[in-house]
Structure formats: structure tokens, C-alpha cells
Amino acid sequence: MTAVLLDALGTLLELERPWPHLARELGERGTRVTEEQARAAMLAEMAFYRAEHHRAGDADGLARLRRECAGVVLAQLGPAAAATTIDDAEAALLAAVRFVAYPDVVPALEELRADGVQLVVVSNWDVSLHAVLAQTGLSGLLDGAISSAEAGTAKPDPAIFARALALVGASAEDAIMAGDSVATDVAGARAAGIAAVLVAREAGEGLGSFDAGPAAPADVPTLTSLAGLRELVRYRR
């Protein structure tokens, strides 16, 4: 096994619950909303983002998308945010969205790198994926990363997995994909000829994948964290 492909959200990264942060950030900018109002606004924004993040494959596209997401927040808040500027809404939204690496991730990546395994993140995300990986301290442990917005195609399309393998010159036969979604990670990897492992984490205080879906097929290994990934990769070598 020469390469391990890794999903981001729900596998490496967790999204802290954003609505308490949004309520606080808006409050600091003079807009008082309840946490329930902030929750409704964030859920509307997250749904919009999931449908539209493919348009943010470069800095200009990302800037436009973030502006539109802020507009969704304002529209959902309605009269409660009547005096809030779009600039303040965008600043509050960006400050409210906070990602953290799961505790087991750094040790697992360090172990795999020590074994000479190449690590590539392949994620349905916008171009800011690279900045998020850097902010969470993971980019230095990776050999590459590609987002669906950059690739112009999203998991489960086999094409994005091929792009990820090309970053490190690995073949499908010598790779494994670890992710938390059967529909996108497992099915997509298998369609690309890549072995897959499902990472089925227990729900925590934050938010993992938005589309984890059903249990894995019987022939797909399932892990509850990345702690067992090194052993699995060694076994498949």
C-alpha cells in the first residue's frame, strides 16, 4: 500500500457547532439573536453551501460564495437582523465556522508517514480546503489535497479519485480510501478500483459528515477512528 486517500469532514475534521458561535459573533457586532435563531440561519446556510460549493474553485468564486452564504443567513434571520450589514454578517459567519481535527488524526497520520505511506485528502469541499487543513495543523502531515470544486467533479465520481492518486503518482491498486460516507467515499473509491474502509465515528458535540448514510458493505472494513488504520494498511501490503 503506497497511498492512503482520506476524506476531510467526518474523517479528519469535525465542525464545531456553529450556531452558538454565530449568535455570539453577531452579538459582538450589535445584532442580538437567540441561539435557536442562529441555528436556523446556520442550517439554511449549510444547505445552500452544500448545493453551491462546487462554484468556489478559486479565490474569486470563494469570495462570491461566502457573500451569498452571508445573504442566506440574513434572509433566514429576517427582522432580527434588519440593521445588520452584509459585511458584518459575512464576518460573523466566517468566524462562526470552526473546524478541529479529531484527537486520533495526528497520531494516525504520523504513523502512516513513518511507514512511508503517501497521504492525500480528497474531499467534496471548496478551494478553502487547503487553508482549513493548514489552520488545523494537518497540511504538514499530508502529501497533497484536492477539493471537488478544484477538480470540477465530486465524489463518488471516480475522476476525482484519479486526480488524487495523480498528485502522488500512485495507482488504484496500491491505494486505500478512508472516509465516513458509504455513498461518496466507499462507493466512489470502489468504482475507481480503490479499496475502501469506512470510518464510522460516534456522534460528538460537533458535526461530522452531512451524508454518512448506511452501514458499509460486508466486505468493507469499518473503523471507529483512525487509530486502527495503520494496522489495516500494513495488513493489505
C-alpha positions as CSV (number, residue, x, y, z in Angstrom):
1,M,0.0,0.0,0.0
2,T,1.7,3.2,-1.2
3,A,-1.1,5.8,-0.7
4,V,-4.0,6.4,1.6
5,L,-6.7,8.8,0.4
6,L,-8.6,10.5,3.2
7,D,-11.9,12.3,3.4
8,A,-11.9,15.5,5.3
9,L,-15.2,16.3,7.2
10,G,-16.2,13.5,9.5
11,T,-12.9,11.6,8.9
12,L,-10.2,14.1,9.7
13,L,-12.1,17.1,10.8
14,E,-15.1,18.0,12.9
15,L,-17.1,21.2,12.6
16,E,-17.8,22.7,16.0
17,R,-21.4,23.5,16.4
18,P,-21.6,26.9,14.6
19,W,-24.8,28.4,15.9
20,P,-23.5,29.3,19.4
21,H,-20.6,31.0,17.7
22,L,-22.8,32.8,15.2
23,A,-25.1,34.2,17.9
24,R,-22.0,35.4,19.9
25,E,-20.3,36.9,16.8
26,L,-23.4,38.7,15.7
27,G,-23.9,40.0,19.2
28,E,-20.4,41.5,19.2
29,R,-21.4,43.3,16.0
30,G,-24.6,44.7,17.6
31,T,-27.1,42.1,16.4
32,R,-28.9,40.2,19.2
33,V,-30.3,36.8,18.1
34,T,-31.2,33.7,20.1
35,E,-29.3,30.5,19.7
36,E,-32.3,29.0,18.1
37,Q,-32.5,31.7,15.5
38,A,-28.8,31.3,14.9
39,R,-29.3,27.6,14.5
40,A,-32.0,28.0,11.8
41,A,-29.8,30.5,10.0
42,M,-26.8,28.2,10.0
43,L,-28.8,25.2,8.9
44,A,-30.1,27.2,6.0
45,E,-26.6,28.4,5.1
46,M,-25.2,24.9,5.3
47,A,-27.8,23.5,3.0
48,F,-27.1,26.3,0.5
49,Y,-23.4,25.8,0.8
50,R,-23.7,22.0,0.1
51,A,-25.6,22.8,-3.1
52,E,-23.3,25.5,-4.3
53,H,-19.8,24.9,-3.0
54,H,-18.8,23.5,-6.4
55,R,-18.7,27.1,-7.7
56,A,-15.8,28.0,-5.4
57,G,-12.9,26.5,-7.2
58,D,-10.7,29.7,-6.9
59,A,-10.4,32.7,-4.8
60,D,-13.0,34.8,-6.7
61,G,-15.5,32.0,-6.6
62,L,-15.0,31.5,-2.9
63,A,-15.4,35.2,-2.2
64,R,-18.7,35.2,-4.2
65,L,-20.0,32.1,-2.4
66,R,-19.2,33.4,1.0
67,R,-21.0,36.6,0.2
68,E,-24.1,34.7,-0.9
69,C,-23.9,32.5,2.2
70,A,-24.0,35.6,4.3
71,G,-27.0,36.7,2.4
72,V,-28.7,33.4,3.3
73,V,-28.0,34.0,7.0
74,L,-29.5,37.5,6.8
75,A,-32.6,36.3,4.9
76,Q,-33.2,33.5,7.5
77,L,-32.8,35.8,10.4
78,G,-35.2,38.3,8.9
79,P,-36.3,41.3,11.0
80,A,-33.9,40.2,13.8
81,A,-31.0,41.2,11.6
82,A,-32.6,44.1,9.8
83,A,-29.9,46.5,10.8
84,T,-27.0,44.1,10.1
85,T,-24.8,44.9,7.1
86,I,-23.8,42.1,4.7
87,D,-20.2,42.8,5.7
88,D,-20.9,42.1,9.4
89,A,-23.0,39.1,8.5
90,E,-20.1,37.6,6.4
91,A,-17.5,38.3,9.1
92,A,-19.7,36.7,11.8
93,L,-20.4,33.7,9.6
94,L,-16.8,33.1,8.8
95,A,-15.8,33.5,12.5
96,A,-18.6,31.0,13.5
97,V,-17.4,28.2,11.2
98,R,-14.6,26.4,13.1
99,F,-13.0,23.1,12.3
100,V,-10.9,20.9,14.6
101,A,-9.0,17.7,13.9
102,Y,-10.3,14.7,15.8
103,P,-7.8,13.7,18.6
104,D,-6.8,10.4,16.8
105,V,-5.9,12.1,13.5
106,V,-2.4,13.5,14.0
107,P,-1.0,10.3,15.7
108,A,-2.5,8.2,12.9
109,L,-1.1,10.3,10.1
110,E,2.3,10.4,11.8
111,E,2.3,6.6,12.0
112,L,1.4,6.2,8.3
113,R,4.1,8.7,7.3
114,A,6.6,6.8,9.3
115,D,5.7,3.7,7.3
116,G,6.4,5.6,4.1
117,V,2.7,5.9,3.1
118,Q,1.7,8.9,1.0
119,L,-1.4,10.7,2.3
120,V,-3.8,12.7,0.1
121,V,-7.1,14.3,1.2
122,V,-9.9,14.1,-1.4
123,S,-13.0,16.0,-0.3
124,N,-16.2,17.5,-1.5
125,W,-15.3,21.0,-0.5
126,D,-14.4,24.4,-1.9
127,V,-10.9,25.7,-2.6
128,S,-10.6,26.8,1.1
129,L,-9.9,23.1,2.0
130,H,-6.2,23.8,1.8
131,A,-6.5,26.7,4.3
132,V,-8.6,24.6,6.7
133,L,-6.0,21.8,6.6
134,A,-3.3,24.3,7.4
135,Q,-5.3,26.0,10.2
136,T,-6.0,22.7,11.9
137,G,-2.3,21.6,11.7
138,L,-2.7,18.8,9.2
139,S,-1.2,20.1,6.0
140,G,2.3,19.4,7.1
141,L,1.4,15.7,7.5
142,L,-0.1,15.4,4.0
143,D,1.4,14.9,0.6
144,G,-1.5,16.5,-1.2
145,A,-5.1,17.5,-1.2
146,I,-7.8,18.1,-3.7
147,S,-11.3,19.6,-3.4
148,S,-14.2,18.8,-5.6
149,A,-14.5,22.5,-6.5
150,E,-11.0,22.5,-7.9
151,A,-11.4,19.1,-9.6
152,G,-14.6,20.1,-11.3
153,T,-16.2,16.9,-10.1
154,A,-17.2,15.4,-6.8
155,K,-17.2,12.1,-5.0
156,P,-18.4,9.5,-5.9
157,D,-17.2,10.3,-9.4
158,P,-14.1,8.1,-10.0
159,A,-12.5,11.0,-11.7
160,I,-11.7,12.9,-8.5
161,F,-10.1,9.8,-7.0
162,A,-7.9,9.5,-10.1
163,R,-6.9,13.2,-9.7
164,A,-6.0,12.5,-6.0
165,L,-3.8,9.5,-7.0
166,A,-2.1,11.5,-9.7
167,L,-0.9,14.0,-7.1
168,V,1.4,11.4,-5.6
169,G,1.9,9.1,-8.7
170,A,0.1,6.2,-7.1
171,S,-2.0,3.5,-8.7
172,A,-5.5,2.5,-7.7
173,E,-4.2,-1.0,-6.9
174,D,-1.7,0.4,-4.4
175,A,-4.2,2.7,-2.6
176,I,-6.9,2.7,0.0
177,M,-9.6,5.3,0.7
178,A,-10.7,6.1,4.2
179,G,-13.9,8.0,4.7
180,D,-17.1,8.2,6.6
181,S,-19.7,8.1,3.8
182,V,-20.7,4.9,2.1
183,A,-22.4,6.8,-0.7
184,T,-19.5,9.0,-1.6
185,D,-16.3,7.6,-0.1
186,V,-16.8,3.9,-0.2
187,A,-18.9,3.6,-3.4
188,G,-16.7,6.2,-5.2
189,A,-13.4,4.5,-4.3
190,R,-14.6,1.1,-5.3
191,A,-15.9,2.5,-8.6
192,A,-12.3,3.8,-9.2
193,G,-10.8,0.4,-8.4
194,I,-9.6,1.5,-4.9
195,A,-10.0,-0.5,-1.7
196,A,-12.1,1.3,0.9
197,V,-12.5,1.5,4.6
198,L,-15.4,3.1,6.4
199,V,-14.7,5.4,9.3
200,A,-17.8,5.3,11.4
201,R,-17.2,7.7,14.3
202,E,-19.6,8.1,17.2
203,A,-21.5,11.4,17.1
204,G,-19.9,14.0,19.3
205,E,-20.6,17.6,20.2
206,G,-19.6,18.9,16.8
207,L,-20.7,18.0,13.3
208,G,-19.2,15.3,11.2
209,S,-20.2,14.3,7.7
210,F,-23.5,15.5,6.3
211,D,-24.1,12.4,4.3
212,A,-22.6,9.4,6.1
213,G,-25.5,7.2,5.1
214,P,-25.9,3.4,5.7
215,A,-23.5,0.9,7.0
216,A,-20.7,-0.4,4.8
217,P,-21.0,-3.5,2.6
218,A,-19.9,-6.7,4.4
219,D,-16.6,-6.8,2.6
220,V,-15.6,-3.2,3.6
221,P,-13.7,-2.9,6.9
222,T,-15.2,-0.4,9.4
223,L,-13.2,1.6,11.9
224,T,-14.5,3.8,14.7
225,S,-11.4,6.1,14.5
226,L,-8.2,6.4,12.5
227,A,-6.3,4.6,15.3
228,G,-6.6,1.2,13.5
229,L,-5.8,2.5,10.0
230,R,-2.0,1.8,10.2
231,E,-2.6,-1.9,11.1
232,L,-5.1,-2.2,8.3
233,V,-2.8,-0.7,5.8
234,R,0.1,-2.9,6.9
235,Y,-2.2,-6.0,6.6
236,R,-3.1,-5.1,3.0
237,R,0.5,-4.5,1.9
